[in-house]
């Protein structure tokens, strides 16, 4: 490893960012509804990167991550534009960044909850559904299904492109059948540079299992079941990306990247939709926006899907299951 890994222009870049940072703006503010980085945060990120570059004991990977923290939200133009800024402690997990396997998901989720300092409930403790510690109970349901071998990718291609995953169950016996992920989620991990989409979907579908075990999930009250799962999904997204900087940045980048598959844009936009509606405390508005509808109870096998709005899609076209 060489001690001088960046050219002389590095100091000039730092100066340019620090000079520009007090005046932060976005050309398309509507796509980034969260707060912008104050100059102090930009300065801190710049100093972290400078220290990493100067220290020969710091790995190249860490230097790269520090650089991403500072520069990934910036695009070239007449002026320095900084999209939403996020800190490395909020979202980046180098060990899980491009992991598309399902077996490692529980450990990935566990690391995120611990990093967010969300303590698991005490044995026998009844947890409020508004308490983030409920995420540990949802994770336990997911691990049960993982251990039972009922979590898989959709190898048969049955899921439509506006479905990230589905939870299937036997309604009459309140028996879980399993969770199936959209095969395209593997590519989404790489496009989003993190497994946020698949992990959020895992928590969403596991929340259906929790609701089923509570005796509340049924095929008739579709919206009720989805509102709870989106509540859990939002809690997880808040734990992973507390201020929404990462999601806003990725959403902005993908929507300005020509030729990107609409599915990947849809995944990033979907996570933003969940955060946006949850902030407004309007989960009913979210499920209506995504096209969920209550229906007659079946009593047999039923499914609940984590549905998104792909480009040119209104959420309910070509849906498989509810």
N, C-alpha and C positions, 0 to 999 in steps of 0.2 A: 504494500500500500504506500503510495507516495504522499508526502506531507502537503505538497502544494497541488491540490487536485482541481483548482479552478484558476482560470487566467486572471490577469491583472484587472480586467474589466469588472470583476466581481464587486470591488469596492464602489465602482461607479454605479452598478445596478442597485446596490444597497442604498446609495445616496439618492438615486432617482425615486425609489419606492418611498423612502422616508420623506422626501420632499413632496411627493404626490399624496401621501397617505392622509394628511389633514383634509383633503378635498376628495372624498370618495363618492362615486356616483355609478349608476348603471344605465346603459343606453336603453335597456328593456326592463324597467323596474317591476313591471307587472309579473314577470317570470321569477322574480326573487323577492318574495313577500317578507323576508326576515331582515333583521337589523344588519347594518354594515359594521365593519371593523373600525374601531376608533384608532387614532394614530398610535396610541400607546401599545395596542396589541400588535400592530404592524412592526413597530420598533422592536418589541420583544422577539417576534419571529425572526427579524433580521439579525438580531444579536445572537440568537440561538444558532442560526445557520452559520454565522461568522465563526462562532466558537467551535462548531463541529468541523468546519473546514480546517481550522488551525490545529486541531487535535488529531495526531496520527493514530491514536488508539480508538477513535470513533470509526465504526464500520462505514463502508461506502453506502450501504443500504440506509443507515441512519442519516447520512448526509443528504441522500436523495429524498428521504422523507421530510427533512427539515426544509429542503428546497421547495418541495411540493406545498408545504404549509404556507410558504411565503408567496410563491409565484403562480400556483395553479389557477388562481382566480383572476389573473391579469391577462389582458389581451392587448395586442399592439394597436396603435391608432394615433390620432392627433394628440391625445392625452392619455395618461395612465388610467386605465379602467380597472377597478378591483371589484370583482363579483363577490359574493358572500365569502367571508373568510372563516376558516375553522381551525381549531388548534389540534395538534396531533393527539393530545390526550383524550379528545372527545370521540374520535372515531377510528383512528388507524390502528389496526392490529396486524402487524407484518406477518405473523404466523398463519393468518387466516385469509389474507388478501385475495388469493386466487384459488381457494379451495372449493371445488365443486362437489366433493363427496358429501353424502348425507350422514354417514356414520359419525363424522366429526362435528356435526351441528350442535349437539347438546353441549359439548365442551366449549365451542365458540360462544354460544349463548351465555354459558356460565361465566366465562371470562368477562363478557360485556357487563353482566349484572354486577359482578364484583368490582369492575373498574368504575362503574357508576355508583358504587358504595350502597347498593340496595341489599339490605340484610335479609336472609331467609327468615320466614316466620318461626317462632318457637314451636316445638312439638305440641300439638293439641290446640294451638292458637287459632281462633277464628279470624280470618283476614277479611277486611273490607275490600270490596271490589274497586274502591277508589285508592287503595293503598298499593304502591308499586311492588310491594313484597309478594303480591299475588302472582307476579311473573314467575316466581320460583315454583308455585303450585302448577302453573301452566306448563312450565318446563318439565316437571315431574310426569305430567300426562304424556308429553311428547316422548320422554325417555321410555315410558311404559310401552308405547307403540313401536318405538325403535327396537327395543329388546324383543318384542313379539314378532319382529320382521314384517310389520304391516305398513312401512313407509318406503316409498319407491318413486322413481321417475316414471313418467308416462311413456314407456317404450312403444306402445301401440299407437300413439298419436291421437288419442281420443279427445284430449282437451283442446279447446279452441284457443286462439291466440289472445283472447281477452280473459283467460283464466290462468292465474299463477299456480293454483293448486286447488284440490278439492278434498273435503273430508266426507267419507262415506260411512253410513251407519245403518243398522237395522232399527227402525223406529219403534216397532211394537215391543221388542225385547230390550230396548235401550242398549244395544250392543254395538261397540265400535268395530268397523270393518278395516279402516285404515286411511292413510293420507297418500295422495298421489300428486307429485309436482310436475308442472309443465316442463318438458324436455328442454325448451328454450331457456329455462332459468340458468342452465350451465353457461350459456353465452352471456347472460345478463351479469353474472359474477365478474366476468372479464370486462365488460363494457362499463360497469359501475366501479371497477377497481376495488371491489369489496363484496362480500356475500350478503349485503344488507337486504336485498330483495328476497333471497331465499330464506334467510333467517326470520325476517318479518313475516313471511308467508307461513313458515313453520309455527310461529307463535299464534298467528291468526287461526290456523287449522286446529292446533292443539287446544285453543280456547273453545272451539266447537266441542271437542271431546270433554273438556271441563264442564261446559254447559249441559252436555248430554248426561254426564254423571250426576249433575245437580237436578236432573229431571225436568229441565227447562227447554231443551232443544227439541224442536219438532218441525215437520215439513210444512205445517200450516203457517206458523208465525215466522216466516223467513226473515223479515226485517228485524225482528227482535233478536234472533240469533246472530245476524250479521252486525248489528249495532254493538253487541257485546264483544264480538271478535275484533271489530275495528277499534274498540276502546282499548283492548289488550295490545293490538298492533301499534297503536299510537304510544302507549306506555313504553313499549319496547323501543320504538324509534326515538323517543325522548331520552331513554337511557343510553342509547348508542350515539346519538347526535343531538345533545341537549338543546342547542340553539338553532339547529336546522341549517347550519352553514354548509355542511357537506352536501346534503340533499339538494339545497338550492344551487350550489355550484355545479353538481353533476347534471341536474335538470337543465340549467342554462347552457352548459357545454353541449349536451346531446341535442338539444333543440336548435342549436346553431351549427350543427355538424351535418353537412349535406350528405345524403345517402345512407344515413344511419337507419337501421331497421326500425320501423314504427313500434315494434314490440319493446325494444330497449328504451325508447323514448317513453313508451307507455308505462314501463315499470318505474322509471324515475319520476314521471309525472304523478303516478298513482301514490307513491310515498308522500309526495308534496300535497296531494289532495287530502290524504288522511290527516296530515299535520294541520292543514288549513281548516278543515271542517271541525276537527277536534278542538282547535284553538277557539273556535266560535261556539263550542259546545253544541254542535248541530250534527250529531251522528245520523239522525234521521234524514237530514238533508243530504248527507253523503250517500246513504244507501239508495235514496231516491235518485240522486245524480247518477249512480252506477247502474240503475235499472233493475234493482231487486223488487220483487213483487210477492206479496203473500198469496197463498193458494190453498186449495182444498188438501186436507191431510191425506197422506197415502197409507200410512200404517206399515208399509213394506220398507224396502231399501230406499234410502234417500241420500242426497248429497248436498253439501253446502260449499260453494266455491269462493275463493278470494278473487273477485272480478275486478278488472281494470278497464279504463277507457283507452283503447289504442287510437292512433291517429285515424281520423275519419270514422270513428266508431262511437256509438252512443251508449255503450256498456251492455246492451241487452241483445245485440244481434249475434246470431250463431252461438248462443250460450248452450253449454252442456251441463245440465243440472241447474241448481238454484244458486 
